[in-house]
Amino acid sequence: MPSHSRRALLLTLAGTASTLAGCQSDIWSATNQTTPSTASGSTGTTATPTTRTPEEPPQEGIGGDLKDRPETVWPTPDRGPSNAAYLPAGPDFEAPPSTAWELAPVNPDEDHYSPRYLQPVVDGETLYVVNAVIYGTNVALPETQYLRAVNTSGEERWTAPLSAGDSAPVPSLPAVHEEFVLVGLDQVLGAYDRATGDTVWTVAIDGGVHSITPTTQRVIIRASRAIVAVADGEKQWTVPFETYPSAMAVGPETVFVGSSKRISALDPATGKRRWREDLPAVDGGWGVSSVLAVPGGVVVRQNSGHVYAFSSAGEAVWRTQRRNGGFATDGRSLYASDADSIRSLRVADGSVIWERTCDEIPGCDGTIAVRDIAATADTVIASLADGLVVGLAARTGSVQWTTQAPITIDGIALTGTAIYGVGDIDDPLLQLTT
């Protein structure tokens, strides 16, 4: 079995994602930003809020109800085309959840490779998850990667081997679309039968599949130098990009793409570019790390942690800084994190609604270090370092519960009754529930 240090090296060499962190300069500040007061909370209780209650945002501008979100599925790793990471009828725990089951990853060759689950998606009673086989510079690509279907009770339904000739790089994250599970392996987008794991169709994607975003009418693919639309197993349109499109989100009427230090808006039916805006060059990394479609606009984060909001027409709405972790939103509040806190920001103007620092969260040691974040109508769920998972009241930020998972969770998926998570090399897929 490879050592933990060598596993970490292999993981880095394999190009898997890691969370950017670090101190950021205070170049931008949010429009009309207020200084929030804080309230301490304790595990399993709701503290009396001392932060101001969020008001309804104005009708004009950006922000509003996410009316187009389904209520029972998590079809992409960030739940839906917009990357909202929001499940209104998600788990509502009256007591701290605990680990109900664990499922170890498959490893075909313990002497050469290390296995790792990638972030799962869940639809109905089934989770779909890539069981990656990690390699490195001095370790040849494996012959096979794996896509697995697992019941929400923890029982395996099927395992489908994924191969690209005589070798197989790490696949893309999966996505659910109609009766298929979609996965990209190198330069091939594959559709697999959800009931059996059998291959139904494939489409060649030049430059490789980096992410998959299913919508009602088409599937949008982010490749190394292009955005590609696929419908009924056939390419519909392709839009080339001069630089790597590093992030993408799809709103009801727009495909938003971050590339280099730009944000572009495309027509989802034709791929025609509607507008493009340059982001400022800033210290700490000006490349786009994430894009979140919100009602009436888009929120963009650079590698530096600077965040910008634009209207659907490309007009700048607000900007702020020091947001390094993942995003989640109910359309009105934007839940984000930095090295010091978890915050709720008003989508309409970027102002702070509430803030929770590490010393206000039982079990948090040192810094917040959020690994992933998701939200329900009532709760913001964040996985922190060292296996700590916390539930915060969505309106006030008070601590509702904390629990200790057996792994540090890097990828969250939700259903109405449970949290599902994956971690690092050799870590299991697990379920947290009460």
N, C-alpha and C positions, 0 to 999 in steps of 0.2 A: 504493500500500500504506500503511495507517495506520501512524503512528509507534508505537514501543513504549510511550511515555508515554500516547498516546491509547488504545492497546489496553488498557492497565492500567485506564484510566478506564472504558472500555466494559465491561470484565469486571466491575468493581465495580458499575456501574450495572445490569448485567444480573442481579445477585443471585447469582452463583455463589459456591460455598462457599470459605472460606479457613480456615486453621488459627489458632485462638486461641493466643496466647502471652503471656508476661510474667511478672514476679515475683509470687509469691503469698505471702500472709501465712500463718504457721504456726499456724492456728487449731486444726486437728485433727491428731492423730497416731494411727497405726495401733495397734490393740491388740497388746500384747506385741511391738512392733516392735523389731528388733535393729539394731545398727549394723554394716553389712556391711564386710568387708575387700575389697580389690580386687586384681585381677591384670592386669598389662599383657599385651597380645597383639600379634602381628604378622601381617601379611597372609599367608594360606595356611597358618598354623600354629595349633595348639591349645595355649594356655598351660596350665601346671599350675594347676589351680584352687586359690585360697586362700579362696574363699567356701564356706560350709557347704553340703553336699549336701542337697537338699530331701528331707524325710521324707514318707512317705505321710500325707495329711491324715486326720483321724479320720473314721469313717463317718457320724457325726452332723453336722449343720450343712450348709454348702454346699460344693460342689466335688466333683469325681470325674471319671471317664472320660466323654468325649463319645461315648457309644456310638451315638447316633442320627445321627452325621455320615457322609455318603457319602464315599467315598475318592477319587473320580476327577473330581469336578466343582466348579466355583466358580460356582454359579447366581445369586448376588446379589453386589453390590459388596463386601460384607463377608463373603462366603462363608457362606451359609446363613441361615436365619431368626433364629438367635441372635446374629448379628454376630461370630462367633468368629474370623474371619480365620485359620482353621486348616485345613491340609491335611496329615494325618499322613504320607502317602506323597508329599510334595512333593519339589522338587529337592534332591538331595544332591550338591553340587558338591565334587569333590576339588581343583579348581583354581578360581581366581576366574573368574566368568562374564564374557563380553563381549557386545557388541551383535551379534546375528546378522542382523537386518534392521530397517528402519524403513519406515513407511507414512505419508505426509503426509496431513493432513486436507483435505477438499473445501472450497473457498471459492468460492461462486457470484458474488461481487461484491467484488473486492479494493478497490474505491474506497470502499465503505461498511461492509463487515463484516469481522470477523476470525474465523477458525475455531478451534475447540478440541475435542479429544476429551474426553469424560467417562469416568469409570472403567469399564473393560471387565469383562465376565463371559465365562467360557470354559466350554464344554461339549464334551467329546470333542475333535475336531480343529477346532473353530470358535470364534472370538471374536466376540462381539456387542458393538458399541460405538456410542454416540451421537456423531455428528459434529455438534456444536453450531455454530450461526452466531450470533456474539455481536453484540449491539446495545447502544444506550444512549439517554440522554434526548434527544439531538439526532440520533439515528439511528433511523429507523423500523424496526419489526419486519420481519424478512425474510418472504418468502412461504413459504419451505420450510426445514425442518430435515431431518436425515438420520439414518437408522439403517443401520449397515453390518455386514455379516458378512464376516469375514476368516479364511482358513485359518491354522492355526498355522505354516504355512510362509511367511506374509506375503502370500499372494495373495488378492485380493478375490473373494468369491463373489457378493455382490449388494449393492446400495445401494437402500434404500427411502426415498422422500421422505415427510416427515411434514408435514401442513398442517392448520391449524384455520381453515377458511374462506379469507380472503384474507391471512392472516398467521399466523405461527407463533412462539410463545415458546420459550425453551429447554426441551427435554423433561426428564423425570425420568431417573434412571439406569435402565438396563434390568435385567430379570430373566428367567431361563429357567424355564418351567413347562410340563411335559409336552412337547408338540410345538410350543409357542409361545415367542416372545420377547415379553415384556410391556413396554410403554413408556407412560408418561403424558404427554400433550400437553395442557396447560391443564386443562380439565375433562373430558377423555376418557381412559379407559384402553383402550389398543388391544392386541389380540393378533395377532401377525404370524407367518406360517408360517416355521419355521426353515429350511426348504429353499429357499424362494423370496422371502421378504420380503413376500408378499401379505397384505393385511388379512383376518383370519378373522372377528373379531367386535370390537365396541366396547361399552363401558359408560360412561354419563355419571356423573361423580363431582362432586357439588356442592363448590365451593371449590377444586377443582383437585387433581391427583395430585402429592404431594410425595415419596412413596417407595412401593415395591412389595415385599412380602414373600411369596413363594410358599411354601405348605406342601403336604403330601400331599393334604389334603381341601379346602383353600380358599386363596384369595389374600387377604392382608390389605393394605389400602391406608391409608396415612396421608395425610389431607387437611388443609386449613387449619383446620377446626374439627370434625373428626370422624375416627373410625376406621371403615372400611367393609370388610366381608367380601364377597368375590365368589366364586361357585362355578358352574362350567359357563357362564360368560358372563352370569350373573344375580346381582344383589345378594342377599346372604343376610341380613345385618343391618348396622345403622348405629348407632354410639354417638356422640352429639354431645359436644363438649368446649367449655367456656366460654372457655378460652384455647388458644392454638396448641399442638397436640401436637408438640413439636419433635424427639422421638426415639422409636423403638419397637424392640422385639426380641420374638421369639416363641420361647418354650421349648416342650418337649414337651407341656405341659398348660396353658400360660398365655401370654397376650399382655400384655407389660409396656409401658406408655406413660409417657413423661416429658412433663409439660406445666407451664409456669411453674416453680414450685419444688415440684412434686409428682411422685410415682411412683404409678401405678395398675396394678392387675392385673385383667385381663378374662378371662372364660371364652371360649376360641376358638370353641366351638360356637354360643354364643348372644350373645356380647358383654356378658353380665351382669357388672357390676363386683363383684369378690370383696373387694377392699380398696383403700384409698388412704392414703398416708402423705405428710405434708408434710416437706420438707427445710428445714434451717435457712436463714434469710436471712444471707448472708455477703457480705463485700466482694469485688469483682471479678466479680460476675455470678452471680445465684442461679438463672438459668434452666438447664434440663437440656440438655446438649449431646450426650450419648450414653448408650445403654442397652445392656447386654450380658447376655443370659440365660446362666446357668451352671447346672450340675446342682444342684438343690435351692434355687435362688434367682436373684438378679439383682444386677448391679453398675451403679451409676448415677453419672455424672459431671456436675457443674455447670459452667457457663461459667467459673467461678472456678478450676477445677481440683480442687475438693474431690470426693472419691469416697466413695460409701456402698455398703455391701452389705446386702441384705435377704434373709431366707429366703423360700421360696415362700409362706409364711403371712403375710408382711409384717412379720416381726420384725427389728429392727435387729441386724446381726451385727458389723460393724466399719466404721470410717471412717478416711480418711487425706486427704492433700492434695498439691498440686503435681503433678498428672498432666494435662498439657495435650494430649499427642498421642493417636494412635489406640490402641485396645486390640487384643490378640490373646490367645487362651487355648487351652490344651489341656484345660481343665476343672479342672486342679489348680494350674497356675501361670498367673498373669495377667501378661502382658508389656505394659508401659506406659512412657511417657516424660514428661520435663519439660524445662525449658530447660537442665538440667545433666547429665542422665544418661538411660540406658535401664535399667529395672529389671525384675526378675522378683519378683512378689509371690505369696505363698501365697493362693490363693483362699479357703481355709478361714478365715483370720484376718487377712489383709492384711499380714502381716509380710514383711520383705524377705528374699529368698533370695540374690540377687546384684545388683550394680549395676555399670554401665560408664559412665564419664565420657568426655568428648570427648578428653581428652589420652591416653586409653588406646586410641583407635581411629586407626590410621594414616590420614592424609589428612583427619581432622576438624579444622576450623579454627574456633576460638572457642567456639561452643555446639553442642549436639547437634542442635537444630532438626529433629526427626523429622517428615517429611512424611506417611509412611504406614508401617504395620508389619503383618507377617503372620508366621505360624509354621508349621513342620512338626514332626514328631515329634522331630527332632534339632536344628533350626536356627531361630533368630529372625532374620527378614529385615527390615531397616529401610532406608528411603530417607531420606537426609539432604539438607541444603542443598547447592547447587552440584553436584548430580549424583552425590554419593557414595552408594554402596549397600554395606551391610555385612551379613555373616552372622555371628551369634553362636551359640555352643553353647547349646542350650536349657537344659541342666542347670547349667552353670557360668558362662555369660556370656563365656567366652573368645572372642577374635576368631578365626574360622575363615578368613575371607577378606574382602577389600574389592575393589571395582571402581569405575571411574569411568564413569558413563553420559553420553551426549551431552546429556541434558536432566536437569533436576531432576524426579524422578518424584513426582507427587502422588497417583497411584492405582495400586495393585499388584493383579495377579491371578496365581495360580500354577497350574501343572500339575505332573505328575511329573518333568518334565525342564527346565522353563523358568520364568522370571519375565517377565511382561508389564507394561508401564507406560505411563502417559500423563503429560503435564505441563501446561504453560501454553498460552496462545494461540500458534498456529502450530506448536507442538511436535508431533512425530510420535508415532504408536503404535509401540512397539518391543518386541523380544524380547531378553532376556538369557539366554544359555546357554553351555555349554562345548562 
